Amino acid sequence: MSAEELVSRIAEVAFVTLAAITIVRAIRNHRLVKIHTAAFFALIAAIMLIGWARDLELIAEDELKATALTQMLLVAIPYPLLRLAGDFTGISRLVRHSAEAALLLSWAGLAAYHPEELPSWLVIFIVVYFVGTMTYASAQFMQAAATMRSVSRMRMSLAAAGSLAIAAVIFLAGLRTLFDSEAFGAVSSALVVVAGLAYYLGFAMPGWFKRAIHANHLEQFLAQTVAAAPEIYRDGGLDEIESAVADALGTPDARIVLWNDETEEFFAPSEAEQRVVNNPKSTVGYRVIQTQEPYFTEDAAADDPENPDAYEGSWGRLVMLAAPITLDDRRFGLLTAFGGLPPFIHDDDLTLLQVMANQIAVILRDRELLHEVTEARAREETVRLMDDFFAAVAHDLKTPLTTILGQGQRLQRQARRGQALDQEAVESIVQQAVHMRRLVEDLLDDARDRGQYSGERVPSDLFEIAEDVVRQAPAGKHDITVSGDPAVVPVDAERIRQVLTNLVENAVKYSPDGGSISVRVVGRTDCAEITVADQGIGVPPEDIQTIFERFSRGSREPDRRFSGLGLGLYTCRRIVEEHGGRIEVESRLGAGSTFTVHLPVTDEAATGGEVGYAQTGGGD
C-alpha cells in the first residue's frame, strides 16, 4: 500500500468514525447544531462507504447508480456546512434559500444526465455553487473568530481551518489534473484528515477537550478574581469579574445579580437601571435561587412568558446559563452567562459556571466579613475618640473649676467672718473663668466649623493687641516680653487677640522649665508679622505636618501632662486664613518653637490674597 493510499484510508476511517459519533449525539440531543453536524459528517462518510463497497466489488452491477449517488452526496456537502455557519453566526434567509435552490437545481441536473456525460454548463454551475457556498461559510467562520473569545473563538477558528483545508483539497485536485503526481494525492488525503478533525473539534467538540480548555480559562479566571478582589472589597470590581466569566465561557456577556434575603429580590450592582419584572417569582433567576441548582435554557423569554422584557438583548432569543452564588446557607445571588446562538452555550458549561459562582461566593463572603470588621473597628475608634475627647475636656475644665471652687469657698468664709475680700482670690477666679470661657469658645468655634470665624474688620494696632495679651498672660516663672512697632491692620481685633492669646498660652504651657517668651510685631509695606517665640520643648519632626489640624495634639506627651483639646492651633489657622493671611512655625526639639502670623495690611489683600499656611513646626 502506497503512502497516498494509507493516508487516504486513515482519512476515510476518521470521517466514518466521526460520523458515527455525531449521529449518536444527534439522536441523544435533537438540537439543530447537532443534527447539522451529523448530516455534514454523514454525507462525507456515505461517500467513503460507497468507495469501500466499490473496492470490495459489492456494487459492481450498479456502478452507474453508485457514481450518480456519490455525485449527489458530494454536491450536498456545502449545504449542512452553510447551516452550521447559520447555527453559529447567523445567515440571512436569502443566502440560505439561494443555497437550497442551487442544491436542488444541481440534483435535478445530475438526475437528468448520465453520470459520465455531464454538460459543461452543469459542471460549471455545480462548481460555482460548491465553491461559493464553501467560501461564504468559511468567511462567516473567520469573521466570527475575529469577534469572539475563548472557546468560541477556538471553535470558529477550527471551523475556518477545516473549510480552508477543503478548499486546498479542491485546489490540489485541479493541480493534479495538470500534473499527475502521487504527492498531490497524499497531501490531499492528509488535508482531508485535518479538515475532518478541525470540523469535529469546532462543531462537536468532545467533552474532554472542552474541559481541558475550561481548566486553562478557569486558572485565568481565578487569577483575575484575585486581582480584582481589593476593588470588590470596596464594593466595586464586579464588572471585571463578569468580564472574566464571559472570557472563560466565550459568551457575549455575563452578569452578577445579588440577592436580598429579606425582600427576596434581585438587584444588579453593575447596571444603572434595573429591568422591570412583572412577576419576580416566575423568572429563571428566582427558580435557580430557590432550587439552588444551575440551569440552562435556549430561550429564556419562552421559559418565562410573564416577563419577556426582562430578557431583552441584541441577540434575539436569549440563550442563558445560570448558577447560584451560594456559600453554606448564605445566598449571595446569581451568576448568569448569555448570548443569542445556542452552539456557543451548552448545558455542559454549567459545571464550569458553577465553579466560578462558588469562587465569587467566597469573595463576596470575604467582602462581608471585611465590612463587618471595618465597621467594628470604626465603632471602636469612634468610642475611643469620644473617650479621649471627653477625658480631655474633663481634664481641661477640672483645673480651672477646682481653682474657682477653692477660691470661691475661701471668699465665702471671709465674707461670713466679715473679713475684707482677698483681691488676689478674686483675680484668680476671674482669670480661671476666662480660661474656661476660652475652652468653651473653642468648642463652639469647632461646632460651627463651616461658618466664619472672623467678623467685621476695622483698622487695629497689632502692637497694642500684643501688649494687652502679654499684660494678661499668666507669666509665672516665664519672662514674657513684647517688642516691635505699631502696625495698623484691618482685622477683627477680638479674633486676632484670641490667636495671640492662644499662641502665648501655648508658649507658657510647653515651656515647663520657664525661660523667656518673646512677642514681636513688625509692620511691612504688604503685610504685618507677629512672632511668638519660646524656649520650650519644641515639636517632634513627625508632628510638624499635623499640628494645625483639627483635634491634633501630637505625640510629645502621651501622659497628658500638657492638657488641651487639639483645637487651639486649628482655630488660629482658620482665623488667620479668613483674614487672608497665613500662619507658620519653625521648631527644634528641645530648643523651642517660633510661630509667625502674616496678615495683609489692606482689605483688598485680606479678601483677595491667597489663603494658606506653612507647616514647619508645631504646637497645640
Backbone hydrogen bonds, N-H to C=O, Kabsch-Sander energy under -0.5 kcal/mol:
donor,donor_aa,acceptor,acceptor_aa,energy
6,L,2,S,-2.4
7,V,3,A,-2.6
8,S,4,E,-2.3
9,R,5,E,-2.5
10,I,6,L,-2.2
11,A,7,V,-2.4
12,E,8,S,-2.3
13,V,9,R,-2.8
14,A,10,I,-2.4
15,F,11,A,-2.4
16,V,12,E,-2.4
17,T,13,V,-2.5
18,L,14,A,-2.6
19,A,15,F,-2.5
20,A,16,V,-2.1
21,I,17,T,-2.3
22,T,18,L,-2.7
23,I,19,A,-2.3
24,V,20,A,-2.0
25,R,21,I,-2.1
26,A,22,T,-2.3
27,I,23,I,-2.1
28,R,24,V,-2.1
29,N,25,R,-2.5
34,K,31,R,-0.6
35,I,31,R,-2.0
36,H,32,L,-3.1
37,T,33,V,-1.9
38,A,34,K,-2.5
39,A,35,I,-2.5
40,F,36,H,-2.3
41,F,37,T,-2.2
42,A,38,A,-2.6
43,L,39,A,-2.1
44,I,40,F,-1.5
45,A,41,F,-2.7
46,A,42,A,-2.6
47,I,43,L,-1.7
48,M,44,I,-1.9
49,L,45,A,-2.8
50,I,46,A,-2.3
51,G,47,I,-1.9
52,W,48,M,-2.2
53,A,49,L,-2.5
54,R,50,I,-2.1
55,D,51,G,-2.3
56,L,52,W,-2.1
57,E,54,R,-1.5
58,L,53,A,-3.0
59,I,53,A,-0.6
62,D,59,I,-0.7
63,E,60,A,-0.9
66,A,62,D,-2.5
67,T,63,E,-2.5
68,A,64,L,-2.6
69,L,65,K,-2.7
70,T,66,A,-2.6
71,Q,67,T,-2.4
72,M,68,A,-2.2
73,L,69,L,-2.6
74,L,70,T,-2.6
75,V,71,Q,-2.4
76,A,72,M,-1.3
77,I,73,L,-0.7
77,I,74,L,-1.0
79,Y,76,A,-1.0
81,L,77,I,-1.1
82,L,78,P,-2.3
83,R,79,Y,-2.4
84,L,80,P,-2.1
85,A,81,L,-2.0
86,G,82,L,-2.0
87,D,83,R,-2.2
88,F,84,L,-2.2
89,T,85,A,-3.0
90,G,85,A,-1.0
90,G,86,G,-0.6
96,R,92,S,-2.0
97,H,93,R,-3.2
98,S,94,L,-2.3
99,A,95,V,-2.3
100,E,96,R,-2.2
101,A,97,H,-2.5
102,A,98,S,-2.5
103,L,99,A,-2.3
104,L,100,E,-2.4
105,L,101,A,-2.5
106,S,102,A,-2.3
107,W,103,L,-2.5
108,A,104,L,-2.5
109,G,105,L,-2.5
110,L,106,S,-2.5
111,A,107,W,-2.4
112,A,108,A,-1.5
113,Y,109,G,-1.1
117,E,114,H,-2.2
123,V,119,P,-2.0
124,I,120,S,-2.8
125,F,121,W,-2.3
126,I,122,L,-2.8
127,V,123,V,-2.6
128,V,124,I,-2.7
129,Y,125,F,-2.6
130,F,126,I,-3.2
131,V,127,V,-3.2
132,G,128,V,-2.7
133,T,129,Y,-2.5
134,M,130,F,-2.3
135,T,131,V,-2.7
136,Y,132,G,-2.5
137,A,133,T,-2.6
138,S,134,M,-2.5
139,A,135,T,-2.6
140,Q,136,Y,-2.2
141,F,137,A,-2.2
142,M,138,S,-2.6
143,Q,139,A,-2.6
144,A,140,Q,-2.3
145,A,141,F,-2.4
146,A,142,M,-1.5
147,T,143,Q,-0.8
147,T,144,A,-0.9
148,M,144,A,-1.1
152,S,149,R,-1.0
153,R,149,R,-1.3
154,M,150,S,-2.0
155,R,151,V,-2.6
156,M,152,S,-2.3
157,S,153,R,-2.5
158,L,154,M,-2.5
159,A,155,R,-2.3
160,A,156,M,-2.5
161,A,157,S,-2.4
162,G,158,L,-2.6
163,S,159,A,-2.2
164,L,160,A,-2.4
165,A,161,A,-2.2
166,I,162,G,-2.2
167,A,163,S,-2.4
168,A,164,L,-2.3
169,V,165,A,-1.9
170,I,166,I,-2.3
171,F,167,A,-2.3
172,L,168,A,-2.7
173,A,169,V,-2.1
174,G,170,I,-1.7
175,L,171,F,-2.0
176,R,172,L,-2.2
177,T,173,A,-1.1
178,L,174,G,-0.7
178,L,175,L,-0.7
179,F,175,L,-3.2
180,D,178,L,-0.5
181,S,179,F,-1.0
185,G,181,S,-0.9
186,A,182,E,-2.3
187,V,183,A,-2.7
188,S,184,F,-2.4
189,S,185,G,-2.4
190,A,186,A,-2.2
191,L,187,V,-2.5
192,V,188,S,-2.0
193,V,189,S,-1.9
194,V,190,A,-2.4
195,A,191,L,-2.9
196,G,192,V,-2.5
197,L,193,V,-2.4
198,A,194,V,-2.7
199,Y,195,A,-2.9
200,Y,196,G,-2.3
201,L,197,L,-2.7
202,G,198,A,-2.1
203,F,199,Y,-3.2
204,A,199,Y,-0.5
204,A,200,Y,-2.3
210,K,206,P,-2.2
211,R,207,G,-2.8
212,A,208,W,-1.7
213,I,209,F,-1.9
214,H,210,K,-2.9
215,A,211,R,-2.4
216,N,212,A,-1.4
217,H,213,I,-2.3
218,L,214,H,-2.8
219,E,215,A,-1.8
220,Q,216,N,-1.8
221,F,217,H,-2.6
222,L,218,L,-2.7
223,A,219,E,-2.2
224,Q,220,Q,-2.4
225,T,221,F,-2.6
226,V,222,L,-2.1
227,A,223,A,-2.1
228,A,224,Q,-2.2
229,A,225,T,-1.0
232,I,228,A,-2.2
233,Y,229,A,-2.7
234,R,230,P,-0.7
234,R,231,E,-0.7
235,D,232,I,-2.0
236,G,231,E,-2.1
241,I,237,G,-1.3
242,E,238,L,-2.5
243,S,239,D,-2.0
244,A,240,E,-1.9
245,V,241,I,-2.2
246,A,242,E,-2.3
247,D,243,S,-2.2
248,A,244,A,-2.2
249,L,245,V,-2.2
250,G,246,A,-1.7
251,T,246,A,-1.3
253,D,338,F,-1.2
255,R,336,T,-2.6
257,V,255,R,-0.5
257,V,334,L,-2.5
258,L,267,F,-2.7
259,W,332,F,-2.9
260,N,265,E,-2.7
261,D,259,W,-0.7
264,E,260,N,-1.9
265,E,260,N,-1.1
267,F,258,L,-2.2
271,E,268,A,-1.4
282,S,279,N,-1.9
283,T,280,P,-1.2
287,R,283,T,-1.8
288,V,284,V,-2.2
289,I,285,G,-2.6
290,Q,286,Y,-1.8
291,T,287,R,-2.7
292,Q,288,V,-2.4
293,E,288,V,-0.6
295,Y,322,A,-2.8
297,T,320,M,-2.3
300,A,318,L,-2.9
303,D,299,D,-1.6
304,D,300,A,-1.1
307,N,304,D,-1.7
310,A,307,N,-1.0
311,Y,308,P,-1.4
312,E,309,D,-1.3
319,V,317,R,-0.8
319,V,339,G,-2.8
320,M,297,T,-2.8
321,L,337,A,-3.1
322,A,295,Y,-2.3
323,A,335,L,-2.4
325,I,333,G,-2.7
326,T,324,P,-1.0
327,L,330,R,-2.3
330,R,327,L,-2.5
331,R,329,D,-0.7
332,F,325,I,-2.3
332,F,330,R,-0.8
333,G,325,I,-1.4
334,L,257,V,-3.2
335,L,323,A,-2.8
336,T,255,R,-2.9
336,T,334,L,-0.5
337,A,321,L,-2.1
338,F,253,D,-1.9
339,G,319,V,-1.9
344,F,341,L,-1.7
345,I,342,P,-1.9
349,D,346,H,-1.6
350,L,347,D,-1.3
353,L,349,D,-2.3
354,Q,350,L,-2.6
355,V,351,T,-1.9
356,M,352,L,-2.2
357,A,353,L,-2.4
358,N,354,Q,-2.3
359,Q,355,V,-1.8
360,I,356,M,-2.3
361,A,357,A,-2.1
362,V,358,N,-1.7
363,I,359,Q,-1.9
364,L,360,I,-2.7
365,R,361,A,-2.5
366,D,362,V,-2.4
367,R,363,I,-2.2
368,E,364,L,-2.2
369,L,365,R,-2.4
370,L,366,D,-2.7
371,H,367,R,-2.5
372,E,368,E,-2.4
373,V,369,L,-2.6
374,T,370,L,-2.8
375,E,371,H,-2.9
376,A,372,E,-2.4
377,R,373,V,-2.7
378,A,374,T,-2.6
379,R,375,E,-2.6
380,E,376,A,-2.5
381,E,377,R,-2.9
382,T,378,A,-2.6
383,V,379,R,-2.7
384,R,380,E,-2.6
385,L,381,E,-2.9
386,M,382,T,-2.7
387,D,383,V,-2.8
388,D,384,R,-2.9
389,F,385,L,-2.9
390,F,386,M,-2.9
391,A,387,D,-2.4
392,A,388,D,-2.6
393,V,389,F,-2.7
394,A,390,F,-3.0
395,H,391,A,-2.5
396,D,392,A,-2.7
397,L,393,V,-2.4
398,K,394,A,-2.0
399,T,395,H,-1.2
401,L,397,L,-2.0
402,T,398,K,-2.7
403,T,399,T,-2.1
404,I,400,P,-3.0
405,L,401,L,-3.0
406,G,402,T,-2.6
407,Q,403,T,-2.9
408,G,404,I,-2.6
409,Q,405,L,-2.5
410,R,406,G,-1.9
411,L,407,Q,-2.5
412,Q,408,G,-2.3
413,R,409,Q,-2.4
414,Q,410,R,-2.1
415,A,411,L,-2.6
416,R,412,Q,-2.1
417,R,413,R,-1.7
418,G,414,Q,-0.6
418,G,415,A,-0.8
419,Q,414,Q,-2.6
423,Q,421,L,-0.7
426,V,422,D,-1.8
427,E,423,Q,-2.5
428,S,424,E,-2.1
429,I,425,A,-2.4
430,V,426,V,-2.5
431,Q,427,E,-2.7
432,Q,428,S,-2.7
433,A,429,I,-2.4
434,V,430,V,-2.4
435,H,431,Q,-2.0
436,M,432,Q,-2.4
437,R,433,A,-2.5
438,R,434,V,-2.0
439,L,435,H,-1.9
440,V,436,M,-2.3
441,E,437,R,-2.5
442,D,438,R,-2.3
443,L,439,L,-1.9
444,L,440,V,-2.5
445,D,441,E,-3.2
446,D,442,D,-2.2
447,A,443,L,-2.1
448,R,444,L,-1.7
449,D,446,D,-1.2
451,G,448,R,-2.1
458,V,491,V,-2.5
460,S,489,V,-2.3
462,L,460,S,-0.8
462,L,487,A,-2.7
465,I,461,D,-1.9
466,A,462,L,-2.4
467,E,463,F,-2.5
468,D,464,E,-2.4
469,V,465,I,-2.3
470,V,466,A,-2.5
471,R,467,E,-2.4
472,Q,468,D,-1.6
473,A,469,V,-0.7
473,A,470,V,-0.5
475,A,473,A,-1.3
478,H,475,A,-2.0
479,D,515,G,-1.9
480,I,478,H,-0.8
481,T,479,D,-0.6
481,T,517,I,-2.6
483,S,519,V,-2.5
485,D,521,V,-1.6
489,V,460,S,-2.8
489,V,487,A,-0.6
491,V,458,V,-2.1
491,V,489,V,-0.9
493,A,491,V,-1.0
496,I,492,D,-2.3
497,R,493,A,-2.4
498,Q,494,E,-1.9
499,V,495,R,-2.1
500,L,496,I,-2.4
501,T,497,R,-2.8
502,N,498,Q,-2.3
503,L,499,V,-2.3
504,V,500,L,-2.7
505,E,501,T,-2.8
506,N,502,N,-2.3
507,A,503,L,-2.1
508,V,504,V,-2.3
509,K,505,E,-3.0
510,Y,506,N,-2.9
511,S,508,V,-1.3
514,G,511,S,-2.1
515,G,477,K,-0.9
517,I,479,D,-3.0
518,S,533,A,-2.0
519,V,481,T,-2.6
520,R,531,T,-2.3
521,V,483,S,-2.3
522,V,529,E,-2.9
524,R,527,C,-1.7
528,A,599,L,-3.1
529,E,522,V,-3.2
530,I,597,V,-2.1
531,T,520,R,-2.6
532,V,595,F,-2.6
533,A,518,S,-2.6
534,D,593,S,-2.2
537,I,510,Y,-2.3
543,D,540,P,-1.8
544,I,540,P,-0.5
544,I,541,P,-1.1
546,T,543,D,-1.5
547,I,543,D,-1.1
549,E,546,T,-2.0
551,F,566,G,-1.5
552,S,549,E,-1.6
552,S,566,G,-1.1
553,R,551,F,-0.6
560,R,557,E,-1.8
563,S,561,R,-0.7
568,G,620,D,-0.7
569,L,620,D,-0.9
571,T,567,L,-2.7
572,C,568,G,-2.3
573,R,569,L,-2.6
574,R,570,Y,-2.1
575,I,571,T,-2.5
576,V,572,C,-2.6
577,E,573,R,-2.7
578,E,574,R,-2.1
579,H,575,I,-0.9
579,H,576,V,-0.6
580,G,577,E,-2.0
581,G,576,V,-2.4
582,R,598,H,-1.5
584,E,596,T,-2.4
585,V,614,A,-0.6
586,E,594,T,-2.2
587,S,616,T,-0.8
588,R,592,G,-2.0
590,G,537,I,-3.2
591,A,588,R,-2.5
592,G,536,G,-0.5
592,G,588,R,-0.8
594,T,586,E,-3.0
595,F,532,V,-2.5
596,T,584,E,-2.9
597,V,530,I,-2.9
598,H,582,R,-2.9
599,L,528,A,-2.7
599,L,597,V,-0.5
601,V,526,D,-1.4
606,A,602,T,-1.9
607,T,603,D,-2.3
608,G,604,E,-2.3
609,G,605,A,-2.2
612,G,581,G,-1.1
616,T,585,V,-0.6
616,T,614,A,-0.8
